[in-house]
Amino acid sequence: MKSDEEILQKLEQAAAGLLFMSEADYPFEILSWGEINEIDVDYLRTQAGAAAGAPVKIVSPEKFFATAMSEPEWKGEQELSTARRYQALVRLLKENLSDLKVYRVGEINIAVYILGRASTGHLVGLSTRVVET
């Protein structure tokens, strides 16, 4: 059983230097939300600095990372290398966190929280932003 610190360190290493591509590219930040029992949409909105009625959508990690992990023939060696880093990141998340979900908060400039439960029961994961106009 890995400690939260071990998982967070592995996530930090796996996400180092990766930028999530959208209309603006953002890095990943490591999250540790401790012993929150349930992820509440109001809590997510507060964390994101979003308005009270901002939409909150939940998607699977596979759906969220699909394009980043893909290996179409047109990708060059560097793009393929990045895709494989994303594949490793998602594998790391899935191997170490249960109930893994991606929460998208807001519209256009969207806060993204990739969260699951560590074996300690604590919520940990990553955050980033995407811009979609």
C-alpha positions as a Markdown table, in Angstrom:
| # | Residue | x | y | z |
|---|---|---|---|---|
| 1 | Met | 0.0 | 0.0 | 0.0 |
| 2 | Lys | 1.5 | 3.3 | -1.1 |
| 3 | Ser | 1.3 | 6.4 | 1.0 |
| 4 | Asp | -0.3 | 9.6 | -0.3 |
| 5 | Glu | 3.2 | 11.1 | -0.5 |
| 6 | Glu | 4.5 | 8.3 | -2.6 |
| 7 | Ile | 1.6 | 8.6 | -5.0 |
| 8 | Leu | 1.9 | 12.4 | -5.2 |
| 9 | Gln | 5.6 | 12.1 | -5.9 |
| 10 | Lys | 5.0 | 9.6 | -8.7 |
| 11 | Leu | 2.3 | 11.8 | -10.2 |
| 12 | Glu | 4.6 | 14.8 | -10.0 |
| 13 | Gln | 7.3 | 13.0 | -11.8 |
| 14 | Ala | 4.9 | 11.6 | -14.5 |
| 15 | Ala | 3.3 | 15.0 | -15.2 |
| 16 | Ala | 6.5 | 17.0 | -15.1 |
| 17 | Gly | 6.8 | 19.1 | -18.2 |
| 18 | Leu | 3.5 | 17.9 | -19.7 |
| 19 | Leu | 1.1 | 20.6 | -21.0 |
| 20 | Phe | -2.5 | 19.7 | -21.6 |
| 21 | Met | -3.3 | 21.0 | -25.1 |
| 22 | Ser | -6.4 | 22.9 | -25.8 |
| 23 | Glu | -6.8 | 26.4 | -27.2 |
| 24 | Ala | -4.3 | 27.3 | -24.5 |
| 25 | Asp | -1.8 | 24.8 | -23.0 |
| 26 | Tyr | -1.7 | 24.4 | -19.3 |
| 27 | Pro | 0.6 | 22.4 | -17.0 |
| 28 | Phe | -0.7 | 19.9 | -14.4 |
| 29 | Glu | -0.7 | 20.6 | -10.7 |
| 30 | Ile | -0.7 | 18.0 | -8.0 |
| 31 | Leu | -3.7 | 17.8 | -5.7 |
| 32 | Ser | -4.2 | 16.4 | -2.3 |
| 33 | Trp | -7.6 | 17.1 | -0.8 |
| 34 | Gly | -7.3 | 14.9 | 2.2 |
| 35 | Glu | -10.3 | 13.3 | 3.9 |
| 36 | Ile | -13.2 | 14.8 | 1.9 |
| 37 | Asn | -15.9 | 12.2 | 2.0 |
| 38 | Glu | -17.8 | 13.3 | -1.1 |
| 39 | Ile | -16.9 | 15.6 | -3.9 |
| 40 | Asp | -19.6 | 18.2 | -4.0 |
| 41 | Val | -20.2 | 20.4 | -7.0 |
| 42 | Asp | -20.2 | 23.5 | -4.9 |
| 43 | Tyr | -16.8 | 22.6 | -3.4 |
| 44 | Leu | -15.5 | 22.1 | -7.0 |
| 45 | Arg | -16.9 | 25.5 | -8.1 |
| 46 | Thr | -15.3 | 27.2 | -5.1 |
| 47 | Gln | -11.9 | 25.5 | -5.8 |
| 48 | Ala | -12.2 | 26.6 | -9.5 |
| 49 | Gly | -13.2 | 30.2 | -8.6 |
| 50 | Ala | -16.3 | 29.6 | -10.8 |
| 51 | Ala | -19.7 | 31.1 | -10.4 |
| 52 | Ala | -22.4 | 29.4 | -8.3 |
| 53 | Gly | -24.3 | 28.1 | -11.3 |
| 54 | Ala | -21.2 | 27.0 | -13.4 |
| 55 | Pro | -21.7 | 23.7 | -15.1 |
| 56 | Val | -19.8 | 20.7 | -13.6 |
| 57 | Lys | -19.3 | 17.7 | -16.0 |
| 58 | Ile | -17.9 | 14.3 | -15.0 |
| 59 | Val | -16.0 | 12.3 | -17.7 |
| 60 | Ser | -13.8 | 9.2 | -17.6 |
| 61 | Pro | -10.0 | 9.6 | -17.6 |
| 62 | Glu | -10.0 | 7.6 | -20.9 |
| 63 | Lys | -12.4 | 10.1 | -22.6 |
| 64 | Phe | -10.5 | 13.2 | -21.2 |
| 65 | Phe | -7.1 | 11.9 | -22.2 |
| 66 | Ala | -8.1 | 10.2 | -25.5 |
| 67 | Thr | -6.6 | 12.6 | -27.9 |
| 68 | Ala | -3.5 | 13.1 | -25.8 |
| 69 | Met | -2.9 | 9.4 | -25.6 |
| 70 | Ser | -3.7 | 8.6 | -29.2 |
| 71 | Glu | -1.0 | 7.4 | -31.6 |
| 72 | Pro | -2.3 | 8.2 | -35.2 |
| 73 | Glu | 0.2 | 7.6 | -38.0 |
| 74 | Trp | 0.6 | 11.3 | -38.7 |
| 75 | Lys | 2.2 | 11.9 | -35.2 |
| 76 | Gly | 6.0 | 12.4 | -35.3 |
| 77 | Glu | 8.4 | 10.8 | -32.9 |
| 78 | Gln | 8.1 | 13.7 | -30.4 |
| 79 | Glu | 4.3 | 13.6 | -30.4 |
| 80 | Leu | 4.4 | 9.8 | -30.0 |
| 81 | Ser | 6.7 | 10.2 | -27.1 |
| 82 | Thr | 4.3 | 12.6 | -25.5 |
| 83 | Ala | 1.4 | 10.3 | -26.2 |
| 84 | Arg | 3.2 | 7.5 | -24.4 |
| 85 | Arg | 3.9 | 9.7 | -21.4 |
| 86 | Tyr | 0.2 | 10.4 | -21.2 |
| 87 | Gln | -0.5 | 6.7 | -21.4 |
| 88 | Ala | 1.9 | 6.1 | -18.5 |
| 89 | Leu | 0.3 | 8.9 | -16.5 |
| 90 | Val | -3.2 | 7.5 | -17.0 |
| 91 | Arg | -1.9 | 4.0 | -16.1 |
| 92 | Leu | -0.3 | 5.4 | -12.9 |
| 93 | Leu | -3.6 | 7.2 | -12.0 |
| 94 | Lys | -5.6 | 4.0 | -12.5 |
| 95 | Glu | -3.2 | 1.7 | -10.7 |
| 96 | Asn | -3.0 | 3.9 | -7.6 |
| 97 | Leu | -6.4 | 5.6 | -7.3 |
| 98 | Ser | -9.9 | 4.1 | -7.0 |
| 99 | Asp | -13.1 | 5.8 | -8.1 |
| 100 | Leu | -11.0 | 7.9 | -10.6 |
| 101 | Lys | -13.0 | 10.6 | -12.3 |
| 102 | Val | -12.4 | 13.8 | -14.3 |
| 103 | Tyr | -14.4 | 16.9 | -13.2 |
| 104 | Arg | -14.7 | 19.8 | -15.7 |
| 105 | Val | -15.9 | 23.0 | -14.0 |
| 106 | Gly | -17.1 | 26.0 | -16.0 |
| 107 | Glu | -17.3 | 26.9 | -19.6 |
| 108 | Ile | -14.7 | 28.2 | -22.1 |
| 109 | Asn | -11.8 | 28.5 | -19.5 |
| 110 | Ile | -12.5 | 25.2 | -17.7 |
| 111 | Ala | -10.9 | 24.0 | -14.5 |
| 112 | Val | -10.2 | 20.3 | -14.6 |
| 113 | Tyr | -9.7 | 18.0 | -11.6 |
| 114 | Ile | -8.6 | 14.5 | -12.1 |
| 115 | Leu | -9.3 | 12.9 | -8.7 |
| 116 | Gly | -9.4 | 9.5 | -7.1 |
| 117 | Arg | -9.0 | 7.9 | -3.7 |
| 118 | Ala | -5.6 | 6.7 | -2.5 |
| 119 | Ser | -5.5 | 3.5 | -0.4 |
| 120 | Thr | -5.6 | 5.9 | 2.7 |
| 121 | Gly | -9.0 | 7.1 | 1.6 |
| 122 | His | -7.7 | 10.5 | 0.8 |
| 123 | Leu | -8.6 | 12.3 | -2.4 |
| 124 | Val | -5.5 | 13.0 | -4.6 |
| 125 | Gly | -4.8 | 13.6 | -8.2 |
| 126 | Leu | -4.1 | 16.4 | -10.7 |
| 127 | Ser | -5.6 | 19.6 | -11.9 |
| 128 | Thr | -5.2 | 21.6 | -15.1 |
| 129 | Arg | -7.2 | 24.0 | -17.3 |
| 130 | Val | -8.6 | 23.7 | -20.8 |
| 131 | Val | -9.8 | 26.5 | -23.0 |
| 132 | Glu | -12.7 | 25.6 | -25.4 |
| 133 | Thr | -14.4 | 28.4 | -27.3 |
